[in-house]
Amino acid sequence: MDKFEKENRGNEAMILGNRNEIGDEMQSSDGTCPSLGQIMEGKHSVPSMTKPTNIIQNHDFSEGLSFWHPNGCDGYVASTEPGPQGGVTMTLGAKYAVITNRKEWWQGLEQDITGKISVASTYAVSANVGVAALSEGSADVLATLKLEYHGSDASYLFLGRTSCTNGSWENLKGTFSLSTMPDRVTFYLEGPAPGVDLLIQSVEITCSSSSDIEDHAKTTGTLSTEDDNIIINPQFDDGQNNWSGRGCKIAIHDSLGNGKVLPKVGKFFAAATERTQRWVQNPDSREQYIGIANVQATNQDWVQLQGKFLINNSPSKVVVYLEGPPAGIDILVNTIVIKHAPKTPPSTPPDFEDAPFGINIIENSNLANGTNGWFPLGNCTLSVGTGSPRVLPPMARDSLGPHESLSGRYVLVTNRTQTWMGPAQMITEKLKLFLTYQVSAWVRIGSTGSVGPQNVNVALSVDDQWVNGGQVEVADDRWHEIGGSFRIEKQPSKVMVYIQGPASGVDLMIAGLQIFPVDRQARFRYLRRQTDKVRKRDVILKFSGLEDISGLGTLVKVRQIQNDFPIGTCINRTNIDNEDFVDFFVKHFNWAVFGNELKWYWTEPQQGNINYKDADEMLDLCLKNKIETRSHCIFWEVEGTVQQWIKSLNKDDLMKAVQNRLSSLLNRYKGKFRHYDVNNEMLHGSFYQDRLGRDIRANMFKTAHQLDPSATLFVNDYHIEDGNDTRSTPEKYIQQILDLQHQGAPVGGIGIQGHIDSPVGPIVCSALDKLGTLGLPIWFTELDVSSRNEYVRADDLEVMMREAMAHPSVDGIMLWGFWELFMSRENSHLVNAEGDVNEAGKRLLCLKQEWLSHSHGCVDDQGLFSFRGFSGTYNVEVVTLSKIVSKTFVVGKGDSPLEVEVSFD
C-alpha cells in the first residue's frame, strides 16, 4: 500500500443537508435510487437549519374539525371570548373545539400523525386546553400517543398533563422521542371524567432537536460552505453543474407552488423529478453501497438529514446520492455539505464513589405509612391491602443478597379507566447519572373477565419520555415477579416512576417495589469464581522422552495460546476492504456471522436474480483465517423484512419459493456453515406461518437438516434476556421450541440476540437458567450494548460477557459488530472509524486475556505437572539441567481431570 492509500483508507466523513419532498412522506431505503447525485472522485460531511414546523394540521381549528377525529364522542367548533383565561390569553373570535357526550375517560380528540415524525428526534407538545360542565374542583387533561406496530398490541405513550377548572384555559406541555418507527402514530387529547366536556383551543407539535449548525443558521441565515466542503456547487448557484440525475431529471428552482416552497438557505434548490422507482438494484454489479443517513420528510417544510460514512480504501469513483421515496415523488435538495468529521472526544469515567448500591430509592415502599409518597396517575384510587409475598423476588434477591423480608402489604389500584393509570412517585432527585438501576416488584391483577392475559409495566417518564423498567404478562390471580433495569445518561428535569398496563376496569396490585443501583463489581467477583468452576478443568501433564524430567530443578512453564470458547463478531462485505478492520477481526475473533449478505432480501432482491458473490468473498476470508462461521438467516418471519416480490406470490408459488430458497442456499454452502438461523424472530412475526400454515416453521427446519445434516439449526430472537418484552419471555421461547420439537423440527440451538440496554446480571442469568432446562446449547448471537460513555459501555459489555462465560448452558458469544459506523445501534462500537480501540474495546481484550490460563512450577517426583485451565491450545516449555524444550498441546472441554501425554520423543 502506498502512502496516499494509507492516509486515505478509513477516512470518516459527515454529511448534512436540507431536504424536502413533494407529494408524500419520505421512505428511507438502501441501494441506488432514481436520485440526485454528485461524483466525488479524488476527494477523499452537515445539518440543515429549519424553523420548527408544527406537524399538526388545522392546529387552531380555523378549518373546523378537518383532520381531527372525535374518539367515541361528539365535537364541534366554537369561538372564544377575549382576555386572559387561566394561563392563556385568548383573542376575540379565536376558534376552539368542544368535545362533548364523553362517556369514557379516554374519549377525546385525535389526529393521525403517521409519517410526520422521525426516529430519535425530540418533539415538543404544547396545547391550550380547558374543561366545561365540571361539577366541582378540577380535572386532568392528558396528551397521549397511540403507537401501533404490525402484529402486536398497541402501546400508549404518556406525553403530559395539566389540571383545568371550569372557565379557564391552561397550557399542557410535554415532549417525546421514539426509538423505533411504528406503523401508525395517533395523537390524543383525553382525560377528564365522563360527562365533562373537553375544550381545545390550539395544538402544536414541533421538532425541538437543535444543533450548533442550526444556531449558526439563525444568526447568519446560511449553511457553512467553507473550503473543507468537498461538494462543488453545494447550493446550486451554478445551476446543475457537477450534479446529475440517476434515473430521473433534475431542475433548479428559486421557488415552487406559487412561492409556497422557497429555499431555506441561499437562493436556489434542486428538484429530482420523473422518478419511476425508489431505487435501482443491479445484483451483477460490483458496486458497493454505504447507507449514510435517512430522515422522514414531508411536503410541509425542509428537514435535516445528517450522518457519517467511512471510505475503506481508495476507490476509482465515489458518488453520493439522495434517494428513497416512492416512485412519482419529487426530491427537493436545498444544500449539501460533506467534509471530514471531527473525532468524538474520549469519555471520562463516571464518578461512582459512594454510590448507594442496593439502596431502594422508592419512598414508603413497605407502605408502613399508608400511601404517603405515592399518588395516583389519573383518576384512579389507591389503597393499601395485605397478603402479598414477604420474600424478595428472586432476581432482586440475587442482586441484594441477604435482605429483610417484605411487609406483606401492597398498593391496590381501583377505578382504573385507562391502561396507563396506576400508582406513581417522583424520583428526579434520587437518581445518579450513568448508574444502572434494577427494578423489582411483585404484581397481581384482579378479575379480567373475558379480557384475557394482561401486560403490567413498570415505566418511567423521563422529561415526559417513556422508559421501560420491565414488563410481565399476567393471566391468573397469582403474584408475579416483574424485573427490569434502566439508566439515565442526560440530566433530566423530572422523572416519574409509575406502574401501568392492565385494561381499564382491571384492578392492579403492586408489592415491594424496589429500584436500586446495582453493584456490578460485586457481581463480577462472583462470576469470576463461577467461571473458574464452569469453564476450567484440572489438567495433569505427563511427560515422556526426557531422561532427566523428574530430577530436581526441572521447571515447567505453561501458557495458553488460544481459548477455544467461541467469541465472534458480525462482519459486512464493505468491512473486508478495510485492512485495519480485517487485522483486528482475525486477531481477536474465532467465529463470524454475516450481517446481511446471506439474508434472502440480499441474495435475491428480485425474483431469479441471485447474488452470492458478497457472501462467497466473506466466507473465503474466514476459511483462509480458520474462522468458523454462522449463517444468518435462511428466512425472516417479520413481514417488514420480506421482499415485495415474495409478498405478491400466491400460496403455491410462495411455497415453491421457500423450497427454492432452502435448496439454493444449503446446497451451495453444504458443510461450510456450522450454524443456521432458520427462521429469524418467530416470536415477533408470522409472515410465512400466516400464509403457509402452522407446519411451515417445522418443515423449514426439517428440510434444512436434510440438505445439510452437519449444521446445527437455531431459533433466534430478541428481548429474551432483559424482561422488557412480554412477547418474547423465556417461558414463551421455551414453549415455541417445545412446539417445534413436537412437530419433529430438529432444533439444535437457542439464539438470544442480545441487543440490550443497561444489563443486570441476575436478570440475564434468570433467563439463561430457564432456557437451560431444555438442554440445548445457548448462544448470544447478536450482542451489542449502547452507552454514550465508553466506560459505561465497557461495563455493560463486561456484564454480558461474564454472565455468558459463567453459565454452563452458553456455548458461544457473537458480537453484532465492533467498528464505528458499521453498528446497528448508536454508541455501541468498540473501535472508532480511524481504528482506535475505545474503552469498551479494551475491556473486551482484557477479558480475553483473563480467560487464558498460565502456570509455572516444578515437576513432581513422578515427572508430573498439574494445573487448572480453560479449554483450548497451550504451549508448554520444559527447562531441565541440560536443555530447554517446548511442545503444543490441547485441552478439551470436560469436568473430570484430564491427563495429557506430552511426548518429546
N, C-alpha and C positions, 0 to 999 in steps of 0.2 A: 504494500500500500504506500503510495507516495504521500508527501507532506500535505498536499492540498486535500486529498481524500481523507486523511486522518483528522484534519482540522474541521472538515465539514460533515463527516459522518456523525450522526447523532445530534445534529443541530435541532434545537427546540424553538418553535415559533408560536406566536399567538395571533389570532385573527379576530377582529371585531368589526362590526359594520351595522348600518341601518338597513332595515328590510321591511317591505310591505307587500301586500298581495291584493289583487282584485278578484273578487268572486266568492271566496270561501276561506275557511281556516286552513293553515298550513299543516301538512302531514310530513313528518321527517322520514327520510329513508336513506339507505346506504346505496352505493353503486354510482354509476354515472347517469345523469338525467338530461332530458332536454333542459338546458340551463344556460346561465350566463357564466363565462369563464375567461381566465387570462393565463397565458403561459408564463412561467416564472423561470425559464432556463437561465442557469448561471447565477441565481440569486439565493444561493443557499447561505407581529402578529398583533382589535381594539373596539370597545363597545359604542353603540350609538347613544345619542342623547335624546331622550323622549320626555316630553312633559307628561306627567301621569294622566292616563286616559281612563275615564270611567267606563267599565265594561258592562255596566247595567244599562239596558235600553229603556227609554222612556222613564228616566230616573226620577223625574219630577211630576209625572202623571199629567203632563201637558197634552198627551195624546190619549187621555182616558186610561183604561186598563190594558192598552195594547202591550203585548209582550209579557204581561203579568197573568197569573192564573190563581184565583181563589181556590184553596185546597179544602174541598168538602164544605164550603160555606159560601156566602154571598158577598159581593163587593160592588162599590160604586165610587165615583169621584165627586168631591165637594170642594168648596172654596173657603179659605181661612179668613179670619178677622185680622186686622193689623195689630202690631205692637208686640212687646215681649211676652212670651208664654213659656214658663219654666226656664230651661236653659237655652231656649232657641228664640230668636227674633224672627217673626213672620211678617211678610209683606201683604198688603191688601190684595185679595184675589188670588193668592197662591193656591195651587191645587193640592189636594191630599186625598189619599184613598181611605175609604171606610170599609172595614171588613166586619161583617155582621152575621147574625144567625150562626154563631160558632157554638158547636155542641161538644167539642173536644178541645183539650188544651193545645193539641198540636195543629189545630186548624188555623190557617192564616193565609199569607200571600207568598207566592213563589215565582221564581223566574229561572229558566234553564240557562246556565252559563257554560255549558259544554263547549269546548273549543276556544274559549276566551281566556283561559289561564294556562300557565306554563309550569312544568315541574321545577321545583327548587326556587321559584320566585316567591317573594313575600308580598302579600296583598293586605291593604288596609281597608277596613269596612267602616263606614260611617252612615248612620241612618237617623233621621229625625222622626221620632215616633211618639205616640200618645195612646190613651185609652179613653173610652166613654162607656156609660152605663155601668160604672163600677159602684157598688152599693156603699162601700166604705174602704178606708185605708188605701193601699197602693197595690199594684200588680206588676209582675215582671214581664218585660218583653224581651224575647231572645232572638238572636240571629244564629242560624244553623245551616250547615252544608249537608246535603244528602249525597253520598258517594256510592255509585253503583258500578260494580265490576261484573263482567260476564261470568256466569257460572257460580256466583257466590252471593250471599245475602248482602243487602245494602248496609252501609255503615253511616254513622252520623257524626259530624264534627261540630262541636260547640264553638261558636265564634265570640260571643259576647252577650251581655245582657244589661238592661237598665231598668230602674224602678220608676213607674209612672203613676200619677194620680189624675183624677178627673180634671179636665180643663187645662192641663199643662203639657207642653211639648218638651221632650228630653232627647239628648243625643246619645245614641247607642254606638259604641266603638268596639272594634276588635281587629285582630289580624289572623292570617292563616298562611300556611305554606304546605304544598303537597309534595311528598317524596316519590309518588307514582301517579300516573295519569289514569283516572277512572274512565270507564266507557261513557258515563253520564254524570254530570255535576249539576245539582239544583240548589239554589239559594232560597232560604226560607226566612220569613219573619213570623214568629209564633209566640205562644206562651201564656197570655192571660187566661184566667179561668173561663170555663164555658159560660156563655151569656154575656161576657164583656166584649165590647167592640174594640177592635184594634185599628188605630189610626196611623197612617204612614204618610209623611209629607215629602220625603226625598230619600234616595238611597244612592250611595257611591261605593264602588269597589275599585280601587286603583292599585297598581303595582307600586309598592313602596320601596323596592330594591333600588339602591343607588350605587354610584361608583365615582372614583376620582375623575374619570373622564366626563361623566355627566356633570359634575361640578364645574369642570373646565368649560363644558359647553354652555352652562348657564352664564358664565362670566364673559366668554368670548364669542359664543354663537357659532363656533366652528369645531370640527373634529381635527385633532392634530394630524397633520400630514407632513411631518418633519422628514429630514433626509433619510432616516433609518427605515422609512416605509418602502418596501421593495415593490409595491404596486405602482405601476405607471398609470397616470391619468385616473387617480382614485376617485375623483368627484365628477368625472365625465365632462370637465371643462373643455376637453379637446375632442368632444363627440365620442364616436365609437373606437377611436384609435386605441390599439392594443387590447381591445375586447372583441370577443366573438361569441356567437350563439351556437350551441351544440344541439341540433335537432329542433331549433326554434329560430325566431327572428328577434333582432334587437333594435330598439328605438330609444332615442334620447328625448326627454321632455323637461320643460320647466314647470309644467302643471298638467293636471288631468281633471276630468269631471267638472268642467266649468270653474276651475280654481279651487275645487274641494281638496285635491291632492297636490300638495306643494312640497318641495324638498325640505327636509329637516335642517340640513346644513348645506352650504354652498348654493348654487343656482340651478343645478340640474339633477336628474336621476334617470336611471336606465330602466327599461321595461323589456322583459323576456316574454314574447307573445307567440301565439300559434303553437303552443306546446301540446303535443299529441300523446305523450306518455309521462309517467312520473320519472322513469329512468330507463336507460338503455343498457342491457347487460349482454356482454359477449363472452360466453363461457370458454371460448377457444383463445381469447386474448391473454397475453402475458402481462397486461397492465395490472397494476396493483392500486387499490383504492384505500384511502385512510379517511375514516369519518372524523370530522373535526368538531362539529357542534350542530345542534338543532334547536329550533325555537318554534313555539306556537305563534303564528302571525294571523292577523285578521285584515279586513279591508277598512278598518276604522282609523288606524294610525300606524306610524313607524314603530318597530320594536327592535330591540337589541339582540344581536347574535354574537356570541363570544366563545372562543375556545382556543385550544392549543393543538399543535401537531408536531410530530417528530420525523425527520428525514433520516433514514438509517444508513444511507450510502450516498453516492454521487450519481443520481440517475441522469440520463441524457435529456429528459424532459419532465417538467413538473407543471401540472395545470391545476389551478384552484377553481372549483365550481360552486355556484349557488343553485340549488336544485331542490326537488322534493314534493311539491304539492301535486294534487291530481291533475290529469290532463285537462286543458282548457282554462286553467287558472294562470293568470299572468304573475310573474315575479317582478317586483319593483326593488331596485337597489339604489340607495342614495349615495353611499360612500363605503369604502373598504380600506382597511389598513392591515398590513402584515409586516411584522417586524420581530426581531429576536425577543423572546420572552425573558423577563428578568428571573433570576433564580429565586426560589422561595427561601426566605431566611430560615436557618435551623431553629427548631423548637428549643425551649428551655424546660427543664424538668419541673413539673408542678410541685408545689410545696405541700407535702402530706404530713409534715411534722405535727405531732399532737392531734392527728386526725382521730375523731371519736369512733373508732372501729367497733361495730357491734352494738352501738347505742341507738335505740329506737328514737326517731325524730317525731313520731306521732304523739300528739298530746292526748292524755287520758285514754290511752289505748285499752286499758283494762276496764274502763267505764266505771271506775270507783266513784267518780263524781257525776254520775248520770251521763248526759250527753254534752256536758261542758267541753268546749273546744271544738265541737262538731257543729255543722249547720247543714240544713237540707238544701240540696241543689234543686231548684224548682219548688213547686208547691206540694211536696210530699211530706210525710210525717215521720219523725224519728222518735223512737222509744228504746228502752233497754229491756232485754229478755235474758233469761238464764237457761242453762242446759247445753251450752256449746262445749266443744272439746277443751280439756285442760292441758293437753300436751301441745308442744310446738309442732307445726307441720314439719314433715321430715326434711325438706330441703333447707329450711331455716335452721333446724337442729344441727344439720351437718356443718353449717357455717358458724353457728354460735357456740356449739359445744354444750356443756352442762349449763342449764338455764332454769330460772324459776318457772314454775308452772303458770299456765294462763288462768284467768279469773273464772272462766265458765260463763261470763256474761257476753252478750252480743248486742249489736245495734240492729234493731228491727225497723225496716223501712216499709211503710204502708202508704196507701193513697197515691201510688205512682201512676202517672198518666202519660209519661214519656219514657223511652228506653234510657235516656241519659240521667234520669232522676235518681238520686241516692245521697248518701252522706258524704260530706266534704270537709276538708281543712285547708287553710292557707299555710304553706310551709316555706315561703320565699326565703326567710332569714335563716333557715335551718340547714340549707344546702351549701355545699362547698364545691366549687368548680373542679371538674375532672375526676372527682371521686366517683367510684362505681357503687351504686346503691342497689341492694337486694330488696325485693318486695315479697312479702309473705302474708297470708291470711287464710282463715277458714271461711268458706262461703256456703250458703244454702239458700234455696228459694222455696216459696210457698207453692200452693197448688197452681198448676198451669192449665188445668182443664184439657182442652184439645190442642193447645198451642204447640206442644212438643218440646224438645230439648232447647235450652236457653243458654246463651253466652253471658258470662259475667266477666267484667273487665275492670281491673284497677287502672285508672287513667290519670294522667297529669295534664293540666292545662298550663303550658309554659308560655307566658305572654300570649295567651289565647290560642296557642297551637297545641294540638293533641299529641301526647306522647304515650306510647303503650307501656304499661307497667306489668302486664301479664294478663292472660285470659284463661278461662276454663269453661268447658261445656257441662251443664248440669241437666240431668234428665230424670232425677229422682229426688226424694226428700232427705237424702243423706248430706252430711257435711263433706265438702270437697276442698282439697288444698289448691290454692292459687299461688303461683310463683312467677316472678319475672325480675327484670332489672332495668335500670336506666342510668343515664349520666347527663349532666348539664355542662356544656362547654362554652357557652356565652352567658355573660351576666344577665339574668332576667330581671324584669321589674316586678313580676308577680308570678307565683307558682301555686297552683291549687291541685290537691290530690282528691279524687272522687271515685266512687265505685258505682258502676252503671251496668246496663246490659239487658236484663230480662225485659220481656214485653210489658207494655203498660198493663196495670192491673195485677201483675205478679209481685208478691211481697219478696223482699230481699233481706237476707241476714248476713252480717259480717262480724267475725270474731277474731280478736287478736291480731289486728293489722299491724305489721311491723315493716318499717322502712329504715334500713340501717346501712352505713358504709361498710364495704367488705374489706377484710384484711387479706389481701391477696398473698402477701409474703408468708403468712401463717399457713395458708393452703399449699403454697409451693413447698414448704418444708415437709408437709405430709406427703405430697405427691412424689417427692424425691425418694422417700422411703418406700412408697408403694411401687414406684418404677423399678427400684432395685429388686423387689420381690417378683414382679411380673415379668420383667424383660431380661434379667440376668440369670445365669446358672453357674454352678460350681464346675470348674474345669481342672482336670489333673493332666499335666503334661508328663508323658513317659518317654524318656529319651533313649535312643539306641544308636550305635555306630560310633560312639566316642568312648575310648578306653578309660579316660580319667574323669568321666562325667560325675561320679559320685564322690570324688575327692574333695578335700577341703579347699575353699577358695573358688569353687565353680559358681559363677554368677549368671543369673538369667534376667534378661530384660524383655518384657512382653509389651508390644504396642499394637493397638487395634488400628488397622488401616482404614476399614470401612465398616460401619454398622449396616446390616442388611435390612433393617426396618425401612419400608418404603416411605420416602419423603419426596414427593414430586411436585410438579407445577404445570399449570396451563401454559401453552405456547400458541402463537399465531404465525401464519405464514410470513407476515411482514417482519416478525421478530428475527427470523433466522438470517436476514441480510445484515443484521447489526452484530458485528464481531464481538463487541463488549457484552452484549446480551448473551450470545452463544457461549462465550467463555464462562460467564457466571453460571449459566444453566448447566453446562456439562460438568462443572467443577463441584456444584453443590446439590444437585438433584439426581436421583437414580430412577425416577419414573416421570412420565409426561402424559398429558392429555391435551388434545387439540381443542381450542376454544370454539371454533365454528366450522372448521374445514371438513368435518365428517357429518355435519347436520344435513338433513335432506334438503333444506332450502338452499344450502350452499352447493351441494353436489349435483342437484337437478333443479335449478331455479325455474326453468321452463321444461315442460314435458319432453323427454327424449334427449335433452342437451345435458350430457353427463360430464362432470368435471371432477376428476380425482387427482389432477396434477398437483394442487397445493398439498393435499394430504400425502401424496407419494413423496414429495420433496421433504416434508417434515418427518415422515417415517424413516426415510433414508438417513437423515441426520441422527435420529435416535438409535437406529440399528448400528450406525457407524461408531457411536459412542457407548454402546452397550447399555442403553437406557430403555427400560421396559415401558410399555405404552398401554393406556386405556382408550377405548373407543367411545366417544360421546357425540351424539347418541343416535340410535337407529331411527327412533320415532320420538316425537314430542307431542304429548297429549293436549297441550294448551292451544286452543284454536287460533289465538293471535300469532302463533309462530308458524302456522301452516301456509304453504304457498297457495296463491289464488287458483292455480290450475288444479290443485288437488281438491280444493273446496268445491269446484264446479263439477266434479265427477259424480256420476250416479253410483249406487251401491255396488253393483257388479264391477264397474270399472275401477272404483276405489279399492275393492278387494284385490283386483289384478295388480294395481299399482303398488299396494302394500307387499304382495308376494314378489313383485319385480324388485322392489327396493331391498328386501331381505336377500334375495338371490344375488343381486348385483354387488352389494356391499360385502356380504360374508364370503362369497366365493372368491372375490378379488383379494381379500385380506385374510383368508383362512390360515390360522396358525400364527398370525403376526401380532394380533392384539390379545393381551392377557384377559382383559375385561371388556364387556359391552354394557353400556346403559341402554336397556332395551326400549323402554317407553317412558320418557322423562316426565316427571311431575304428574303422576296419575292421581295424586290427592288433590291437585289443583286444576285439573282439566279432564275432559272426556270426549274430545273430538272424535276419535276413532271408535270408541265404545258406543257413542250415541248413534253413529251411522252404521256400524258393522256388528253390533250386538255385544253382549257381555263376554262371550267366549274369545273375542279377538285378542284381548290382552294376553291370556294364557297361550293362545295359538302363536302369538309373536315369539314368546319365549321358547315354545316347543320347536318351531321352525328354525329359529336361530341356533338352538342346540343341535339340531340335525345337521345344519350346514357347517357348524364349527364346534364340534364336541369338546375341543380343548379349552375353549374360552369360558370364563366364569361370567354368568349373566346377572346383572344387578338391577334392582329397583333404585330410583334416585329421586329425592325430593328435598324441600327446604322447610325451614322453621320447625324442624322436628325437635331440636335440642334447646330451644330458648323459651318455650312457654308463651309465645306471642301469637299463635295462630291455632284456633280450635279446629281448623280443617285438617291440620297435619300434626296431631298429637302422637306421641309414641304408641298409644293404645290403638289409634286408627291405622297407623302404619303397620303395626303388628297384625291387625285384622286383615288388612289388604294383602299382606304377604301370605297369611294362612289361607285366605280365599284363593289366591293364585295357586298355591301348592295343592289345595284340594282339587283344583281343576287340572292338575298334572303339570303345571308350569315348573320347570327346573330352575327356580330362583336360587342362585348361588351366593349372593352377597347383598348387603344392605348399604346403600349410599345415602349419607347425610351430607347435604351440600355444604352447610356451614357458613352461609353469608350471615354473619351475626354481629350484633352491636352490644357493647358493654357486657361481655360474657361473665357469668358467675359459675365457678367450678361445680358446686353441688347441684345446680340446675342442669348443667350439661351432663354430669355424671349420672343423675337420676334417669335421664332419657337413655343413656348408654346401658344402664343396668336393666331397664325394661326390655330394650331391644335385644340385649344379650341373652335373654331367656329363649330366643329362637335357635340359638346355637349356630348362627350364620356369621361369617366374618363381616365386620362393620368397617367401612372406610369413610373418612371425611373426604368428599370428592371435589369440593369447590370452595375450600376455606379461604375467606378473606375477612379482615377486621378493619374498622374505619375509625380514625380519630384525627382531628387536625393537629393534635400534639403527638409528635413522633414517639415520645416516651410512653405515653398512654397507649398508643397503638402497639408499641412493643409489649407492654404488659398484657394487652388483650390477646396478642398472638401467643405469648407465653402461656396464658391460661389454657388456650385451646390445644396447644402442642403438648403441654404437660398432662392435661386430662386424657388425651388420646394415648400417650405413651404409658400412662399408669393404669389403663383399663385393659384387662385381658381379652376383651372381645374386639378391640380395634386392631386391625391388621395393616392400616396404611393411612397416610395423610397426603392429600393433593391440595396445594395452594392454587387459588384461581388467579395466577399471575403474580408478578413481583416488580415489574418495570413500570415506571411512571408513564402515563398516557396510554397504557395498554391494560388498564384495570377496568373492571366493570363498575367500580364504585370510586367516588372521590376520596382522597385522603386514605388510601389503602395500600399504596405502593411501598416496597422495601428498598428499592433502588431508584434514584431520581433519573431524569431523562439524560443527564450527562454521564451516568454510570457511577455516581457517588452512592455508597451504601449508607442509608439513614439509620436511625436508632433501632427501628423495627427490624431492619435487615441485619444489623449487628447482633440483635437478640437471637435471631434465627441461627446465625453462625455460632454463637456462644452455646446454644442448646445442642447443636450438632456436635460440638467439641465435648460438651459434658457427657454426651451419650456415646463416647468412645472409651473403652476400658484400657487402662495401662497398669502394669505391675512390674515389680522387680524384687529380687532377693536371691537367696542361695538354694540350690537343690538340697533335698534331704539325703539321708544316708542310703536311701534306696534308689537314688537317682531320679526322684520325682519333684515336680514343682506344681503347686496348687494356687489358683486364684479364682476370683468370681468376676464374670464379664458378660457383656452383651453378645448376642449372636452376630456373626459377621466374619470378616477376614482379618487375620493377625499376622504380625511378624515377630518371631522370637529370635533373640540374639543370645548365644551361649558363650561365655568367656571362661575358658579353662586356663590352667597354668601354662599350656603350650600353644593355644590357638584361640581365635575368635571365629565362630561360625554362626550363620543365620538361616532361618527357614520360614516359609509361609505356611500357615495352616488355617482351617476354617472351623468355626464353632457354629453348629446348627441350633435351631430352636429346641427347647425342651425344658423339663422341670427337674429331672434327675441329674445327678453328677455325670459329667462327660469325661471319659478318659481318651486322650488324644495321643496317638503314637507319633512321635516326631523322630524320624529316622535321618541320620546323617551318613548312611552308607553310600 
